[in-house]
Each structure stands twice: as structure tokens, then as C-alpha cells.
């Protein structure tokens, strides 16, 4: 997992509302955490009933099919599960 992604996930889990790591950042509004890479929301997590273990996740690459974007998406899948390729390449 990319260290920047790991740090943002930790910040989210600690209850922070936003954090930045190089070209990566996240913001948390209510029960939705959005993770960005180069200003593109690549991962959106919606928590259900304030339960940190119950959520839905959406992945996107913003049309950027670069190796760095793909590595970022794979890192989020390590934490939140799912297969970004099935969502992005429909």
C-alpha cells in the first residue's frame, strides 16, 4: 500500500476531517470520506449508521489510466476491498 494512502486512511480513522500527503488528500463530510489524487476523487466511502465497519465504496480514475493512478486505486482496494477495475472499466 502506498504510504500516502495509508496515512490518509489512518487520519480518516482517527476522525480527522481532512489531511494531505503530497498529491493525495482526503476530506470527510458527515458520513462520506472522499479520497483524491491530483484533484480527482478516486475513492468515495459512505459509512452506514456511523459504523466504521459498514460502508459502501466507489472507485473512479477520472479518465486517467496511468500507472500511478492505478497504484493509488489498488492501495485503496487493499483497505476498503472491492475491485476498482470492475467499477472503472464498465
Residue frames as a rotation matrix with the C-alpha (Angstrom) as fourth column:
UNK 1
0.586 0.810 0.000 0.00
0.810 -0.586 0.000 0.00
0.000 0.000 -1.000 0.00
UNK 2
-0.031 -0.561 0.827 1.25
0.437 -0.752 -0.494 3.47
0.899 0.346 0.268 -0.81
UNK 3
-0.616 -0.302 -0.728 2.42
0.785 -0.157 -0.599 5.27
0.067 -0.940 0.334 2.32
UNK 4
-0.948 0.295 0.122 0.46
-0.288 -0.955 0.073 8.43
0.138 0.034 0.990 1.40
UNK 5
-0.126 0.942 -0.313 -2.76
-0.351 0.252 0.902 6.42
0.928 0.223 0.299 1.08
UNK 6
-0.104 0.017 -0.994 -2.07
0.737 0.673 -0.065 4.61
0.668 -0.740 -0.082 4.35
UNK 7
-0.896 -0.298 -0.330 -1.53
0.444 -0.650 -0.617 7.93
-0.031 -0.699 0.714 6.16
UNK 8
-0.709 0.691 0.138 -4.81
-0.575 -0.681 0.454 9.35
0.408 0.242 0.880 4.82
UNK 9
0.066 0.731 -0.680 -6.75
0.033 0.679 0.733 6.26
0.997 -0.071 0.020 5.85
UNK 10
-0.405 -0.280 -0.871 -5.26
0.855 0.221 -0.469 6.49
0.323 -0.934 0.150 9.35
UNK 11
-0.999 0.043 0.011 -6.22
-0.044 -0.957 -0.287 10.19
-0.001 -0.287 0.958 9.53
UNK 12
-0.320 0.940 -0.121 -9.77
-0.539 -0.075 0.839 9.32
0.779 0.334 0.530 8.45
UNK 13
0.088 0.332 -0.939 -9.98
0.446 0.830 0.335 6.52
0.891 -0.448 -0.075 11.04
UNK 14
-0.682 -0.408 -0.607 -8.76
0.725 -0.262 -0.638 8.94
0.101 -0.875 0.474 13.72
UNK 15
0.224 0.913 -0.341 -11.73
0.904 -0.325 -0.277 11.20
-0.364 -0.246 -0.898 12.97
UNK 16
-0.609 -0.480 -0.632 -9.90
0.203 -0.864 0.460 13.98
-0.766 0.152 0.624 11.17
UNK 17
0.469 0.861 -0.197 -11.92
0.104 -0.275 -0.956 15.99
-0.877 0.428 -0.219 8.65
UNK 18
0.970 -0.222 -0.099 -9.12
-0.127 -0.118 -0.985 16.42
0.207 0.968 -0.142 6.10
UNK 19
0.384 -0.916 0.114 -5.47
-0.010 0.120 0.993 15.64
-0.923 -0.383 0.037 5.52
UNK 20
0.879 -0.192 -0.437 -2.90
-0.471 -0.200 -0.859 15.99
0.077 0.961 -0.266 2.72
UNK 21
0.307 -0.822 0.479 0.05
0.093 0.526 0.845 13.83
-0.947 -0.215 0.238 1.69
UNK 22
-0.761 -0.641 0.104 1.86
0.199 -0.077 0.977 15.13
-0.618 0.764 0.186 -1.40
UNK 23
-0.850 0.442 -0.288 -0.55
-0.448 -0.319 0.835 14.80
0.277 0.838 0.469 -4.35
UNK 24
-0.409 0.700 -0.585 -3.05
0.533 0.704 0.469 12.85
0.740 -0.120 -0.662 -2.22
UNK 25
-0.909 0.157 0.385 -5.65
-0.400 -0.580 -0.709 14.28
0.112 -0.799 0.590 0.14
UNK 26
-0.511 0.809 -0.291 -8.97
0.700 0.587 0.407 13.43
0.500 0.004 -0.866 1.71
UNK 27
-0.755 0.401 0.519 -11.97
-0.572 -0.790 -0.221 15.23
0.321 -0.463 0.826 3.12
UNK 28
-0.735 0.558 -0.385 -14.68
0.648 0.746 -0.156 13.91
0.200 -0.364 -0.910 5.40
UNK 29
-0.721 0.633 0.282 -18.14
-0.627 -0.769 0.123 15.45
0.294 -0.089 0.952 5.37
UNK 30
0.308 0.860 0.406 -20.62
-0.950 0.297 0.092 13.70
-0.042 -0.414 0.909 7.63
UNK 31
0.457 -0.055 0.888 -20.60
-0.244 0.952 0.185 10.01
-0.855 -0.301 0.422 6.82
UNK 32
0.951 -0.131 0.281 -18.76
0.309 0.305 -0.901 10.37
0.033 0.943 0.330 3.48
UNK 33
0.245 -0.941 -0.233 -14.97
-0.055 -0.253 0.966 10.26
-0.968 -0.224 -0.114 3.10
UNK 34
0.997 0.022 0.077 -13.58
0.077 0.006 -0.997 11.28
-0.022 1.000 0.004 -0.31
UNK 35
0.246 -0.968 0.055 -10.01
0.280 0.125 0.952 10.45
-0.928 -0.218 0.302 -1.22
UNK 36
0.957 0.111 -0.269 -8.36
-0.177 -0.511 -0.841 12.44
-0.231 0.852 -0.469 -4.01
UNK 37
0.040 -0.957 0.289 -5.31
0.659 0.243 0.712 12.03
-0.751 0.161 0.640 -6.19
UNK 38
-0.900 -0.416 0.134 -4.28
0.392 -0.632 0.669 15.09
-0.193 0.655 0.731 -8.24
UNK 39
-0.730 0.642 -0.235 -7.70
-0.570 -0.761 -0.310 16.71
-0.378 -0.093 0.921 -7.63
UNK 40
-0.277 0.642 -0.715 -9.60
-0.592 0.472 0.653 13.63
0.757 0.604 0.249 -8.86
UNK 41
0.065 0.376 0.924 -11.81
-0.937 0.343 -0.074 11.79
-0.344 -0.861 0.375 -6.39
UNK 42
-0.453 -0.359 -0.816 -10.56
-0.681 0.730 0.057 8.23
0.575 0.582 -0.575 -6.82
UNK 43
-0.638 0.246 -0.730 -12.28
0.508 0.847 -0.158 6.67
0.579 -0.472 -0.665 -3.80
UNK 44
-0.393 0.604 0.694 -15.53
-0.709 -0.679 0.189 7.60
0.585 -0.418 0.695 -2.06
UNK 45
-0.771 0.098 -0.630 -16.53
0.408 0.834 -0.370 5.76
0.489 -0.542 -0.683 1.11
UNK 46
-0.163 0.799 0.578 -20.03
-0.641 -0.531 0.554 6.16
0.750 -0.281 0.599 2.54
UNK 47
-0.972 -0.211 -0.102 -20.34
-0.042 0.587 -0.808 4.87
0.230 -0.781 -0.580 6.09
UNK 48
-0.108 0.982 -0.156 -23.67
0.023 0.159 0.987 3.43
0.994 0.103 -0.040 7.20
UNK 49
0.779 0.601 -0.180 -25.16
0.180 0.060 0.982 4.24
0.601 -0.797 -0.062 10.61
UNK 50
0.545 -0.636 0.546 -21.87
-0.792 -0.604 0.088 5.72
0.274 -0.481 -0.833 11.91
UNK 51
0.806 -0.278 0.523 -20.40
-0.024 0.867 0.497 2.21
-0.592 -0.413 0.692 11.91
UNK 52
0.162 -0.825 -0.541 -16.76
-0.842 -0.402 0.361 2.27
-0.515 0.397 -0.759 10.71
UNK 53
-0.728 -0.446 0.520 -17.02
-0.190 0.861 0.472 -1.36
-0.658 0.245 -0.712 9.57
UNK 54
-0.004 0.800 0.600 -20.18
0.775 0.382 -0.504 -0.90
-0.632 0.463 -0.621 7.49
UNK 55
-0.112 -0.135 -0.985 -19.71
-0.341 -0.925 0.165 1.10
-0.933 0.354 0.057 4.31
UNK 56
0.752 0.178 0.634 -20.06
0.546 0.371 -0.751 1.22
-0.369 0.912 0.182 0.55
UNK 57
-0.109 -0.873 -0.475 -17.16
0.064 -0.483 0.873 2.23
-0.992 0.064 0.109 -1.64
UNK 58
0.921 0.303 0.246 -16.94
0.279 -0.070 -0.958 3.70
-0.273 0.951 -0.149 -5.14
UNK 59
-0.106 -0.993 -0.058 -13.79
0.440 -0.099 0.892 3.94
-0.892 0.069 0.448 -7.23
UNK 60
0.942 0.296 0.159 -13.02
0.271 -0.391 -0.879 6.18
-0.198 0.872 -0.449 -10.22
UNK 61
-0.020 -0.998 0.059 -9.94
0.868 0.012 0.496 7.17
-0.496 0.061 0.866 -12.15
UNK 62
0.322 0.221 -0.921 -11.24
-0.008 -0.972 -0.236 10.36
-0.947 0.084 -0.311 -13.75
UNK 63
0.995 0.062 -0.080 -10.19
-0.083 0.047 -0.995 9.05
-0.058 0.997 0.052 -17.15
UNK 64
0.244 -0.970 0.019 -6.56
-0.961 -0.245 -0.130 8.87
0.131 0.014 -0.991 -16.05
UNK 65
0.996 0.080 -0.042 -5.42
-0.078 0.996 0.053 5.34
0.046 -0.050 0.998 -16.79
UNK 66
0.267 -0.962 0.063 -1.86
-0.674 -0.233 -0.701 5.96
0.689 0.145 -0.711 -15.63
UNK 67
-0.049 -0.358 -0.932 0.26
0.363 0.863 -0.351 3.56
0.930 -0.356 0.088 -13.64
UNK 68
-0.941 -0.324 0.103 0.39
0.036 -0.396 -0.918 5.97
0.338 -0.859 0.384 -10.67
UNK 69
-0.295 0.914 0.279 -3.40
-0.933 -0.338 0.121 6.35
0.205 -0.225 0.952 -10.61
UNK 70
0.384 0.422 -0.821 -3.82
-0.349 0.890 0.294 2.58
0.855 0.173 0.489 -10.89
UNK 71
-0.510 -0.632 -0.584 -1.38
0.391 0.434 -0.812 2.03
0.766 -0.642 0.026 -7.97
UNK 72
-0.861 0.250 0.443 -3.37
-0.486 -0.661 -0.572 4.54
0.150 -0.707 0.691 -5.92
UNK 73
0.138 0.979 -0.152 -6.64
-0.896 0.189 0.403 2.76
0.423 0.081 0.903 -6.66
UNK 74
0.175 -0.142 -0.974 -5.11
0.079 0.988 -0.130 -0.61
0.981 -0.054 0.184 -5.79
UNK 75
-0.855 -0.518 -0.034 -3.96
0.109 -0.116 -0.987 0.80
0.507 -0.848 0.155 -2.46
UNK 76
-0.495 0.751 0.437 -7.49
-0.868 -0.449 -0.212 1.88
0.037 -0.485 0.874 -1.57
UNK 77
0.371 0.619 -0.692 -8.77
-0.584 0.735 0.344 -1.58
0.722 0.277 0.634 -2.54
UNK 78
-0.461 -0.612 -0.642 -6.32
0.182 0.643 -0.744 -3.11
0.868 -0.460 -0.186 -0.05
UNK 79
-0.989 0.070 0.128 -8.10
-0.144 -0.333 -0.932 -1.25
-0.023 -0.940 0.340 2.72
UNK 80
-0.396 0.918 -0.030 -11.72
-0.759 -0.346 -0.552 -0.98
-0.517 -0.196 0.833 1.59
UNK 81
-0.356 0.219 0.908 -11.99
0.260 0.957 -0.129 -4.08
-0.898 0.190 -0.398 -0.61
UNK 82
0.702 0.690 -0.176 -13.60
-0.050 -0.199 -0.979 -4.42
-0.710 0.696 -0.105 -3.98
UNK 83
-0.170 -0.696 0.697 -12.08
0.822 0.290 0.490 -4.34
-0.544 0.656 0.523 -7.44
UNK 84
-0.095 0.114 -0.989 -11.64
-0.124 -0.987 -0.102 -0.86
-0.988 0.113 0.108 -8.88
UNK 85
-0.934 -0.318 -0.164 -11.21
-0.198 0.077 0.977 -2.28
-0.298 0.945 -0.135 -12.39
UNK 86
-0.568 0.796 0.211 -14.80
0.823 0.545 0.159 -3.57
0.011 0.264 -0.964 -12.38
UNK 87
0.284 0.698 -0.657 -16.16
0.663 -0.638 -0.391 -0.14
-0.692 -0.325 -0.644 -11.43
UNK 88
-0.099 -0.443 -0.891 -13.88
-0.258 -0.853 0.453 1.99
-0.961 0.275 -0.030 -13.60
UNK 89
-0.871 -0.406 -0.278 -13.84
-0.371 0.170 0.913 -0.11
-0.323 0.898 -0.299 -16.76
UNK 90
-0.186 0.887 0.422 -17.59
0.280 0.459 -0.843 -0.59
-0.942 -0.039 -0.334 -17.25
